Each structure stands twice: as structure tokens, then as C-alpha cells.
Amino acid sequence: GRLLAVLDVDSDRLAAFDETDQEHLEALCQTLGKQFA
């Protein structure tokens, strides 16, 4: 495959994101990847 996009998620707070956030973002990226495949 080829790279189509990069999702960059930032926060000004240290450790602002947890495992649940990671799971949801990974699911979102999988869904978007399927749409552009």
C-alpha cells in the first residue's frame, strides 16, 4: 500500500490520552483506510 494521510493527535497536557483513546483512534484510522482503499 501507499501512505494516503497522517493523523497527528496532540495535547498540551502530559499523558492526555489513554488506551481507550488509542483504541478509538486506531478504529477510526482502520475505517478511513477502508474507505480510501
N, C-alpha and C positions, 0 to 999 in steps of 0.2 A: 504494500500500500504506500500511499504518499501522505505527507502531512498536509492537512487542509486548514487547521486552525490550532490556536493555543489558548487554553482557558487559564488566565492568570488571576488567582484569587488572593487578595492581600488584606491585611488588617494592621492597624496601628497598635493593636494590643498583642502582647506576647501570648502565644498559645490560645489564640482566639477561636480556633477551630478544633473540633474533636473528631473521634472516629465516625460518629454519625454524620457529621458534615462531609467527611471524606467519602463515605458510602453513597450519600445522596449526589455528590458531585460526580463520582465515578459513574453512577447510574445515568445521570444527565448526559455525560460525555458519550456513553455507550449508545443512548437513544439518538443523540445528534449524529454520531458516527454512522449509524444505520440509515439515517435519512439522507446522508450525503454519499453513501456507498454506491 
